[in-house]
Amino acid sequence: MTINRKDHSVGTRRDLVSRRDFLRVTAAVGGGLVLTVALPGCRPKGGGAASIDPFVFVRLNPDNTVAITIAKSEMGQGVRTSLAMLVAEELDADWNQVRVEQASFDPKYGDMGTGGSGSVRDNWTTLREAGAALRTMLVATAAKEWGVTPSECRTENSFVHHDGSGRKVHYGALAEAAAGAAVPKTVELKPKARWTILGKDRGGIDVGAITHGTATFGMDFKVPGMLYASIERTAVFGGRVKRVDATAALAVPGVKQVVEIEPVGNDVNVHAGVAVVADNTWAALQGRKALVVEWDPGPHAGESSEQYRSTMGKALDQPGQETVNKIGDPDAVLAKAGSALTATYEAPFLSHATMEPMNCTASVKGTSVEVWSPTQFPDWAARSVAEVLGVDIKNVQVHVTLMGGGFGRRINPDFSVEAALVSRKVQQPVKVVWTREDDLGHDFYRPCALHRIDASLGADGFPEAWRHRISTPSIDVTYGPKPKDGWGPNEADGSGNMSYRIPNRSCEYTLLDSAVPRGWWRAVSTTHGVFAVESMIDELAAAAGKDPVEFRLALIDRVTVAQPADSKRFPFNHERLKGVVQLAADKAGWGRQLPPGHAMGIACGYDHLGYAAEVFEVSVQNDRLRIHRVVCAADAGPVVNPNGARAQLEGGVIQGLSAALRERVTIEGGRVVQRNFDGYRLLRINEAPVVLETYFVETDTHPTGFGEPAVPPVAAGLANAIFRATGKRLRSLPLEIQLG
């Protein structure tokens, strides 16, 4: 399937000096060449003419290696590979000679945050232009030395060739001379037909080091003279230290100090706690066990999941605090309808549960701070550390390590701030290491949610009215003042902007007050919004006696309500959503004769500018579920690295299944009940689908990202398959069914 939306960055000419994304070239130490390219649209917030432009660096070395500095965080999603591929393709570099270097925090890089499936999207044009410009300069340099015209030369595998004479020279040998070459006013980017690196399967550039244990994750980092800290934190959200007896802790061999960490105003990124600092991790943990801490639980000790459920349920019995959008008059149509279908869908709090718990190493010396952190947002970490310590951000260095999973948890700077606070108190470098219990009990959780949808069918068997009410804690409330359009639009992503043509529809939102800190969990609000929407659409199809696939295809239409951020640059395209639905159904063999006891279900969604649809084939015997096959089709535009993109989609499906079948955070007494994997259960290998297939619909558009779109349809697709196998509707997550 091809959507003929012209991508102006492919096969066209771009003026590099009349725009802000200019190039700078300098000679590097040792005779190399450094190319510096400004990233458009990345000035710091509030910046004007005096703002510092951010830069990305490409360095050619005399040994013909190409070093590419990546200003995004690698957490297993392959971003260092995909971004390096963008440069290497246009540079015509030898992929085997490409090396990546991780950027530390520096305002010149602009927004260094990694999330929202945006790394390739935001760098697609600029990094390719950087590679193309450098290639042009190398060709010009070689042609001048040979006394020929650049048009007589070509590039391949980090060499410039002159076929007429058979001469060739590698980039490293040209690097120093190329530093004096003129920066091209325009460059021509390769059309897809000429790609030799992009669009081809590439293994992760970090896989070798990770496999052999030489890669440095946050947990691996060490600095001379470093101490270790384990922190006892308040279990009740909003609690504070009342009294500490550190006598027994200080008696543990290896324990050096016990220091208290106090909250800073209303900063959610500073947890109240007591840190035990020692020569080694074991001593710190043992000292922590020996601590005697009396806590003031604060005002939220009475909060519970049951209380939240009751409050949200009452909220849905009446109009919402905010009307996110409204078309027609669904209330009037529903009031007149002879019969209306009403269903309530529930989702719990979720933890990110990354395999590598939070950790950070920091060294504070006077007003200078150096941090080594597995962070997704080094710029936010630097800013928060500077604010909490009261130092100039220019004196804060944040070095980004590899990280064992992120999923949005490592956006928050709390673990970086903690390490800096402890280091300042003990006046030595300190590594703060979280336990699994710390990680699950002090997360920034995906909010719980309750959705109620009332809908009615018209004479044609299609929906004529749809009223969707949502109550959930807002993520935005955790971090700042109410925006002018209220909390609802962000929390209703996937709900209020759903893509089905219904003449009378509305979406209403009511805030649930909660002390539980909220954050961005992979795909964010669509993870529960799409579950509700896609489940109800399936229920309506069943009530109308229509095929679920045909029902969706008939209703998917141009959305007339507000879309998420970036919708102006990347407007929703209903044909692309139809494309993934049709491809998933075709590849799954929708409508074919299935083995006895088997059934299929489907769901689709639009998240972070990407489209995905999934078909689940399941069986339920003796009330035990078996997932035989999952077929996922996705469209995020051109695929940079199919190997990495498949891994992203597969990982999204598996994480979505884990949340749909296993994961749940329960609050009792203002604290998290589940503190390890015995209570917070994850999907096991033997519970995963027998077959998981992924397919791409490569539309001719600017690419977005594959990190999140596969997650939202999972729960609904699975629940819809279970209904077709058993006749039972499951509307609460995790789905209450045994796995076989």
C-alpha positions in Angstrom: 0.0 0.0 0.0 1.3 3.5 -0.9 -0.1 6.8 0.2 1.1 9.4 -2.3 2.0 12.1 0.2 5.2 13.7 -1.1 8.2 13.4 1.2 10.2 16.5 0.4 13.4 15.1 2.1 13.7 12.3 -0.5 15.3 12.8 -3.9 15.0 16.6 -3.6 17.4 19.4 -3.2 17.7 21.3 0.1 19.3 24.7 0.7 21.6 24.2 3.7 22.8 27.8 4.2 19.7 29.8 3.7 18.1 27.9 6.6 19.1 27.6 10.3 20.3 24.0 9.8 23.8 25.2 8.7 27.0 23.2 8.7 30.3 23.9 10.4 33.5 22.0 9.6 36.7 21.9 11.6 39.8 19.8 11.6 39.8 17.3 14.5 42.7 16.4 16.7 44.9 13.9 14.8 44.0 15.0 11.3 40.4 14.1 11.3 37.3 16.0 10.2 34.4 17.1 12.4 31.1 18.0 10.8 28.7 20.0 13.0 25.1 20.4 11.8 22.5 22.5 13.5 19.2 20.8 14.3 16.2 22.9 13.1 13.5 23.8 15.5 15.4 22.8 18.6 16.1 26.0 20.4 15.7 25.8 24.1 12.3 27.0 25.4 12.2 30.7 25.8 15.2 31.1 23.6 15.5 34.0 21.2 18.3 35.3 19.0 20.8 34.7 21.7 19.9 31.0 22.2 22.6 28.5 21.5 21.9 26.3 18.5 22.2 22.6 19.2 24.6 20.4 17.2 25.2 16.9 16.2 28.8 15.8 15.4 30.2 13.5 12.7 33.9 12.8 12.9 36.1 11.2 10.3 39.2 9.6 11.7 42.5 9.0 9.8 42.0 5.2 10.2 38.8 5.6 8.1 36.4 5.0 10.9 33.4 7.2 11.2 32.4 8.3 14.7 28.9 9.5 15.1 27.7 11.2 18.3 24.2 10.2 19.3 22.3 12.7 21.5 19.5 10.2 22.3 19.5 7.5 25.0 19.9 3.8 24.2 17.6 1.6 26.3 17.3 -1.4 24.1 15.2 0.2 21.3 18.2 0.5 18.9 18.2 4.2 18.6 22.0 4.4 18.4 21.9 2.0 15.4 19.1 3.7 13.5 20.4 7.2 13.9 23.9 6.2 12.8 22.3 4.5 9.8 20.8 7.8 8.7 24.2 9.5 8.6 26.0 6.4 7.1 23.6 6.0 4.3 24.0 9.5 2.9 27.7 9.5 3.6 28.2 6.2 1.7 30.1 5.0 4.7 31.4 1.5 5.3 28.9 0.3 8.0 31.6 -1.9 9.5 33.7 1.2 10.1 31.0 3.1 11.9 31.3 3.8 15.6 28.9 5.6 17.9 29.6 7.9 20.8 27.1 8.8 23.4 26.5 12.6 23.9 26.6 13.9 27.4 24.2 16.7 28.4 24.9 19.9 26.5 22.4 22.6 25.5 23.9 22.6 22.0 22.1 19.3 21.4 18.7 20.9 22.0 16.1 18.5 23.2 17.9 15.3 24.3 14.8 13.6 25.6 14.2 10.1 24.3 10.6 9.1 24.2 7.4 9.4 22.3 8.7 7.3 19.4 10.3 10.5 18.2 14.1 9.9 17.7 14.0 8.9 14.0 11.1 11.2 13.3 13.0 14.3 14.6 16.3 13.5 13.1 15.3 12.0 9.8 16.1 14.9 7.5 18.9 16.6 9.5 21.2 13.6 10.0 20.8 12.5 6.4 21.7 16.1 5.2 24.7 16.0 7.4 25.9 12.7 5.8 25.2 14.0 2.3 27.0 17.3 2.9 30.1 15.6 4.2 30.1 13.2 1.3 29.9 16.1 -1.2 32.9 17.8 0.5 35.0 14.6 0.4 34.2 14.1 -3.3 35.2 17.8 -4.0 38.4 17.3 -2.1 39.4 14.1 -4.0 38.4 15.6 -7.4 40.6 18.6 -6.7 43.6 16.5 -5.8 43.1 14.3 -8.9 42.5 17.3 -11.2 39.1 16.0 -12.3 35.5 17.2 -11.9 33.4 15.9 -8.9 30.8 14.6 -11.4 33.4 12.1 -12.6 33.7 10.6 -9.0 31.5 8.4 -7.0 31.5 7.1 -3.4 31.2 3.7 -1.9 32.1 2.0 1.4 34.0 5.1 2.7 36.0 5.5 -0.5 35.9 8.1 -3.2 36.5 6.5 -6.6 37.5 7.9 -10.0 36.5 5.1 -12.4 38.2 6.8 -15.4 41.6 6.3 -13.9 40.9 3.5 -11.4 42.1 5.7 -8.5 40.4 5.6 -5.1 41.1 7.1 -1.7 39.5 6.4 1.6 37.7 9.0 3.6 40.2 9.1 6.4 43.0 10.1 4.1 40.9 13.0 2.8 39.6 14.2 6.2 42.1 16.9 7.0 42.1 18.4 3.5 38.3 18.2 3.4 38.1 20.5 6.4 39.0 23.4 4.0 36.4 22.5 1.4 33.4 24.7 0.7 30.2 23.8 2.5 27.7 22.8 -0.2 24.7 25.2 -0.6 22.5 22.3 -1.5 22.7 18.5 -1.2 20.7 15.8 -2.9 19.4 13.0 -0.7 19.3 9.5 -2.0 15.9 8.1 -3.2 14.9 4.9 -1.6 15.9 2.9 -4.7 19.5 3.8 -4.1 19.6 2.9 -0.4 22.3 0.4 0.6 22.1 0.8 4.4 18.7 2.2 5.2 15.8 -0.3 4.9 18.2 -3.2 5.3 18.4 -5.5 8.4 21.2 -4.4 10.7 22.1 -5.9 14.0 22.3 -3.5 17.0 25.5 -1.6 17.0 25.8 -2.2 20.8 24.9 -5.9 20.7 28.5 -7.2 20.6 29.5 -5.2 23.7 26.3 -6.2 25.5 26.7 -9.9 24.6 30.3 -10.0 25.8 29.6 -8.0 29.0 31.8 -5.0 28.1 28.9 -2.5 27.7 28.5 0.0 30.5 25.1 0.2 32.0 24.3 2.4 34.9 24.8 -0.5 37.4 28.2 -1.1 35.9 29.6 2.3 36.2 32.4 3.0 38.7 34.5 6.0 39.6 37.6 6.0 41.9 36.8 6.6 45.5 33.1 5.8 45.0 30.9 4.8 47.9 27.5 3.0 47.7 24.2 4.0 49.1 20.8 2.3 49.7 17.9 4.5 50.7 15.0 3.7 52.9 12.1 5.7 51.5 8.7 6.5 52.8 6.3 3.7 51.7 3.3 6.0 52.0 3.1 8.6 49.2 3.7 12.0 50.7 5.1 10.6 54.0 8.1 12.1 55.8 10.7 11.1 58.2 9.7 11.7 61.9 12.6 10.1 63.7 15.8 8.1 62.9 17.9 5.8 65.0 21.0 5.0 63.0 22.9 3.3 65.9 22.5 -0.3 64.6 23.1 0.7 61.0 26.4 2.5 61.8 27.6 -0.6 63.6 27.4 -2.7 60.4 30.9 -3.2 59.0 31.5 -1.1 56.0 28.8 1.5 56.7 30.3 5.0 56.7 27.4 7.4 57.2 23.6 7.7 57.5 22.1 10.8 56.0 18.5 12.0 55.7 17.0 13.2 52.4 14.2 15.8 52.9 11.5 16.7 50.3 12.1 20.0 48.5 8.9 21.9 48.4 6.4 20.1 46.1 9.1 18.6 43.9 7.8 15.1 43.0 11.3 14.1 42.1 12.7 14.2 45.6 11.6 11.3 47.8 11.7 11.6 51.6 14.2 9.0 52.9 17.2 7.9 54.8 20.4 6.9 52.9 22.9 4.4 54.3 26.3 5.0 52.7 28.9 2.3 52.7 32.0 0.8 51.1 30.0 -1.7 49.1 26.4 -2.4 48.2 26.0 -5.4 50.6 27.1 -3.3 53.6 24.7 -0.5 52.5 21.8 -2.9 52.2 22.6 -4.6 55.6 22.9 -1.2 57.2 19.6 -0.2 55.8 17.9 -3.3 57.3 19.3 -2.2 60.7 17.9 1.3 60.5 15.1 2.3 62.8 12.9 4.9 61.2 9.6 6.3 62.5 7.5 7.8 59.7 4.9 10.5 59.6 2.6 9.0 56.9 1.1 12.3 55.9 -2.4 13.0 54.6 -2.7 10.2 52.0 -2.5 7.1 54.2 -6.2 6.3 53.7 -6.0 6.1 49.9 -6.7 2.7 48.3 -7.6 1.2 44.9 -11.0 0.4 46.2 -11.6 4.0 47.1 -10.4 5.1 43.7 -12.7 2.6 42.0 -15.7 3.9 44.0 -14.9 7.5 43.3 -14.4 7.0 39.6 -17.6 5.0 39.3 -19.6 7.8 40.9 -18.0 10.3 38.6 -19.1 8.4 35.6 -22.7 8.4 36.7 -22.9 12.1 35.8 -21.5 14.5 33.2 -17.7 15.0 33.2 -15.9 17.9 34.7 -14.6 18.6 31.2 -16.1 18.0 27.7 -13.1 17.0 25.7 -15.2 17.1 22.5 -18.7 16.8 21.3 -20.3 16.3 17.9 -24.1 16.2 17.4 -26.2 15.4 20.4 -25.4 11.9 21.7 -27.3 12.5 24.9 -30.6 13.2 23.1 -30.1 10.3 20.7 -29.3 7.9 23.5 -32.4 9.1 25.4 -34.6 8.3 22.5 -32.9 5.0 21.5 -35.0 2.0 22.0 -32.0 0.1 23.2 -28.5 1.3 24.1 -25.4 -0.7 24.9 -23.6 0.3 28.1 -20.2 -1.1 29.2 -17.6 -0.1 31.8 -13.9 -0.8 31.2 -11.3 -0.7 34.0 -7.5 -0.5 34.0 -5.2 -0.5 37.0 -2.1 1.4 37.9 1.0 -0.1 36.1 4.6 0.0 37.0 7.4 0.2 34.4 9.2 -2.7 36.0 12.4 -2.3 34.1 14.8 -5.2 34.4 17.6 -2.8 35.6 16.3 -1.0 38.7 16.9 2.7 39.0 20.5 3.7 39.9 22.8 6.6 39.5 26.4 7.7 40.3 27.1 11.3 41.3 30.0 13.4 42.4 29.4 16.8 43.9 32.4 19.0 44.6 31.4 22.4 45.8 29.3 23.9 43.0 30.4 21.4 40.4 28.3 18.3 39.8 29.0 15.3 37.7 26.4 12.6 37.2 26.5 9.2 35.4 22.9 8.2 34.9 20.8 5.8 32.8 18.4 8.5 32.0 16.1 9.1 29.1 16.1 12.8 29.6 19.6 14.1 30.5 18.5 17.7 30.0 15.7 17.3 32.6 18.1 15.5 35.0 20.6 18.3 34.7 18.0 21.0 35.2 16.5 19.2 38.3 19.9 18.6 39.8 20.8 22.2 39.4 17.5 23.4 40.9 17.6 21.1 43.9 21.2 21.7 44.7 21.0 25.5 43.9 23.9 25.5 41.4 24.3 26.9 37.9 23.2 24.3 35.3 26.5 25.2 33.5 28.3 23.4 36.3 26.2 20.2 36.0 27.5 17.4 33.8 25.2 14.5 33.0 26.8 11.5 31.3 24.3 9.0 29.8 24.9 5.3 30.2 23.2 2.4 28.6 20.1 1.3 30.5 18.3 -2.0 31.0 14.9 -0.8 29.8 13.1 2.5 30.1 9.5 2.5 28.8 9.2 6.1 30.1 10.3 5.4 33.7 13.7 6.9 33.1 12.2 10.2 31.9 11.9 11.3 35.5 15.1 12.6 37.1 14.4 11.5 40.7 17.1 8.9 40.9 19.6 11.3 39.5 18.7 14.0 41.9 18.9 11.5 44.8 22.4 10.5 44.0 23.5 14.2 43.7 21.9 15.0 47.1 23.6 12.1 48.8 27.0 12.9 47.2 26.8 16.5 48.4 26.1 15.3 52.0 29.0 12.8 52.2 31.4 14.9 50.0 32.4 11.8 48.0 31.2 10.2 44.7 28.3 7.9 45.5 26.4 5.3 43.6 22.8 5.0 44.7 21.4 1.5 43.9 17.6 0.8 44.1 16.3 -2.7 45.0 13.4 -4.3 43.1 11.2 -3.4 46.0 12.3 0.2 45.8 11.6 0.2 42.0 8.1 -1.1 42.3 7.2 0.9 45.3 8.5 4.3 44.1 7.6 4.4 40.4 5.8 7.1 38.4 2.9 4.8 37.5 0.6 4.6 34.4 -2.7 5.9 35.9 -5.6 3.7 36.7 -8.7 4.5 34.7 -12.4 3.8 34.5 -14.2 4.2 31.1 -18.0 4.1 30.6 -19.3 4.1 27.0 -23.0 4.3 26.1 -23.8 3.6 22.5 -26.7 2.9 20.2 -27.0 1.5 16.7 -29.0 3.0 13.9 -31.3 1.2 11.4 -28.3 0.4 9.2 -26.6 -1.5 12.0 -23.9 1.1 12.5 -23.4 3.4 15.6 -25.6 6.5 15.7 -24.6 7.7 19.2 -21.6 7.3 21.4 -21.0 8.9 24.8 -17.6 8.2 26.4 -16.9 9.2 30.0 -13.5 8.8 31.6 -12.2 9.2 35.1 -8.5 8.8 35.8 -5.7 10.6 37.7 -4.0 13.0 35.3 -0.3 12.6 34.5 -0.1 16.4 33.9 -1.4 17.2 37.4 1.7 15.5 38.8 4.0 18.1 37.2 2.4 21.5 36.9 -0.5 23.9 36.7 -3.6 23.2 34.8 -3.3 24.0 31.0 -5.8 26.2 29.4 -7.6 23.3 27.7 -7.7 21.3 31.0 -6.4 17.9 31.9 -8.8 16.0 29.7 -7.3 16.0 26.2 -4.1 14.3 27.2 -5.8 11.7 29.4 -8.4 11.1 26.6 -5.8 10.3 23.9 -7.0 7.2 22.2 -10.6 7.9 23.4 -11.7 11.4 22.5 -9.8 11.3 19.2 -10.8 7.8 18.2 -11.2 7.3 14.5 -14.7 5.9 13.9 -17.4 7.8 12.1 -20.3 8.3 14.5 -22.6 11.2 13.9 -23.4 11.9 17.5 -20.4 11.4 19.8 -18.8 13.0 22.9 -16.0 12.4 25.3 -16.1 13.7 28.9 -13.3 13.6 31.5 -13.3 13.8 35.3 -10.1 14.0 37.3 -9.5 11.5 40.1 -7.5 13.0 43.0 -4.7 10.7 44.0 -1.3 11.0 45.7 0.1 8.2 43.6 2.8 9.8 41.3 2.0 9.3 37.7 4.3 9.2 34.7 4.6 8.2 31.1 4.3 4.4 30.5 4.9 3.1 27.0 2.1 4.6 24.8 0.7 6.4 27.8 -3.1 7.1 27.8 -3.9 5.1 24.7 -3.1 1.9 26.6 -6.4 2.1 28.4 -8.3 4.4 26.0 -7.9 2.0 23.0 -8.8 -0.9 25.2 -12.2 0.7 26.0 -12.9 1.9 22.4 -11.8 -1.2 20.6 -13.7 -3.4 23.0 -16.9 -1.4 22.6 -16.6 -1.3 18.8 -16.4 -5.1 18.9 -19.4 -5.3 21.2 -21.4 -3.1 18.7 -20.3 -5.3 15.8 -21.5 -8.4 17.6 -24.8 -6.7 18.5 -25.3 -5.7 14.9 -24.4 -9.1 13.6 -21.6 -7.7 11.5 -18.0 -9.0 10.9 -15.6 -7.1 13.2 -13.1 -6.4 10.4 -15.7 -5.2 7.9 -17.4 -3.2 10.7 -14.2 -1.3 11.4 -13.3 -0.7 7.8 -16.7 0.7 7.2 -16.4 3.2 10.1 -12.8 4.3 10.0 -13.0 7.8 8.7 -11.4 11.2 8.7 -11.3 12.4 12.3 -13.0 15.7 12.9 -12.0 16.2 16.5 -8.7 17.5 17.9 -5.6 15.2 17.5 -2.5 15.0 19.7 0.6 17.1 19.4 2.3 17.1 16.0 -1.0 16.5 14.2 -0.4 19.5 12.0 2.9 18.1 10.8 1.6 14.6 10.7 -2.2 14.6 10.2 -4.1 11.5 10.9 -4.8 9.5 7.7 -7.7 7.1 7.9 -6.5 5.2 4.9 -3.3 4.3 6.7 -5.3 2.9 9.6 -7.5 0.9 7.2 -4.3 -0.3 5.6 -2.9 -1.9 8.7 -6.3 -3.4 9.6 -6.6 -5.0 6.2 -3.0 -6.2 6.2 -3.3 -7.8 9.6 -6.6 -9.5 8.7 -5.2 -10.8 5.4 -2.0 -12.1 6.9 -3.9 -13.8 9.7 -6.3 -15.4 7.3 -9.3 -13.7 8.8 -12.5 -15.7 8.0 -10.7 -19.0 7.3 -11.7 -22.2 8.9 -10.0 -22.5 12.3 -9.1 -25.6 14.3 -11.9 -26.7 16.8 -12.0 -24.4 19.8 -10.0 -21.6 18.2 -11.2 -18.1 17.6 -9.8 -14.8 16.3 -10.1 -11.2 17.6 -8.9 -7.9 16.1 -8.2 -4.4 17.4 -6.4 -1.4 15.9 -5.1 1.9 17.1 -3.3 5.2 16.4 -0.6 6.2 18.8 2.4 8.5 18.7 1.6 9.2 15.0 1.9 5.4 14.1 -0.8 3.0 13.1 -1.1 -0.6 14.2 -3.6 -3.5 14.0 -3.4 -6.9 15.6 -5.2 -10.2 15.1 -5.1 -12.7 18.0 -5.8 -16.4 17.5 -6.7 -18.1 20.8 -8.3 -21.1 22.3 -9.9 -21.5 25.7 -10.2 -25.0 27.1 -11.3 -25.8 30.7 -11.2 -22.0 31.3 -7.5 -21.8 30.4 -6.3 -19.5 27.7 -3.7 -20.4 25.0 -2.5 -17.7 22.6 -1.6 -19.6 19.4 -0.8 -16.7 17.1 -0.5 -12.9 17.0 -0.3 -11.0 13.7 0.7 -7.4 13.9 0.7 -4.9 11.1 2.1 -1.4 11.5 2.7 1.8 9.5 5.1 4.4 10.8 6.3 5.4 7.3 9.7 4.2 5.8 11.5 1.6 7.9 15.0 2.5 8.8 16.1 -0.8 10.2 13.6 -3.7 9.7 15.4 -5.8 12.2 15.1 -3.1 14.9 11.6 -2.2 13.9 10.4 -5.8 14.1 12.0 -6.1 17.6 10.1 -2.9 18.6 6.8 -4.3 17.4 7.4 -7.7 19.0 8.4 -6.1 22.2 5.3 -3.9 22.2 3.0 -6.9 21.7 4.7 -8.9 24.5 4.7 -5.9 26.9 1.1 -5.3 26.0 0.2 -8.9 26.7 2.0 -8.8 30.0 -0.1 -5.8 31.0 -3.3 -7.3 29.7 -2.9 -10.6 31.5 -0.6 -10.1 34.5 0.3 -6.7 35.7 -1.5 -4.6 38.3 -0.4 -2.2 41.0 -2.8 -2.1 44.0 -2.8 0.7 46.5 -3.7 0.1 50.2 -3.0 2.5 53.0 -1.6 5.0 50.6 1.2 2.6 49.5 1.9 0.0 46.8 1.0 -3.6 47.8 3.1 -5.4 45.1 6.8 -5.0 45.9 8.5 -7.7 43.9 7.8 -10.0 41.0 6.0 -12.5 43.2 3.2 -10.0 43.5 3.7 -7.9 40.4 3.6 -10.6 37.9 5.0 -10.4 34.4 4.2 -12.6 31.4 6.4 -15.7 31.4 8.0 -17.2 28.3 5.7 -20.3 28.4 2.7 -17.9 28.4 3.8 -16.0 25.3 2.2 -16.5 21.9 3.3 -19.6 20.1 3.7 -17.6 16.9 4.2 -13.8 16.6 4.3 -12.2 13.2 5.0 -8.6 12.3 4.4 -6.8 9.0 5.0 -3.3 7.7 2.9 -1.0 5.6 5.6 1.4 4.2 3.8 4.5 3.2 5.7 7.2 1.3 5.7 9.7 4.2 8.1 11.1 6.8 8.8 8.3 9.3 7.5 8.4 12.8 8.3 5.5 15.1 7.6 1.9 16.0 8.3 2.0 19.7 4.7 2.5 21.0 2.0 1.9 18.3 1.9 -1.9 18.8 1.0 -1.7 22.5 -2.5 -0.1 22.6 -4.4 -2.6 20.5 -3.2 -5.7 22.4 -5.6 -5.9 25.4 -8.7 -5.3 23.3 -7.6 -7.6 20.5 -7.0 -10.4 23.0 -10.3 -9.7 24.9 -12.2 -9.7 21.6 -10.7 -13.1 20.7 -11.6 -14.5 24.1 -15.2 -13.4 23.5 -15.4 -15.1 20.2 -14.0 -18.3 21.7 -16.2 -18.2 24.9 -19.0 -15.8 24.5 -17.8 -14.0 27.6 -16.8 -10.3 27.7 -13.9 -9.4 29.8 -13.8 -5.6 30.6 -11.3 -5.3 33.4 -7.5 -5.4 33.2 -5.7 -7.5 33.8 -8.1 -10.0 32.1 -9.2 -12.5 34.7 -8.5 -15.8 32.9 -6.0 -18.6 33.5 -3.2 -19.1 31.1 -2.7 -22.7 29.8 
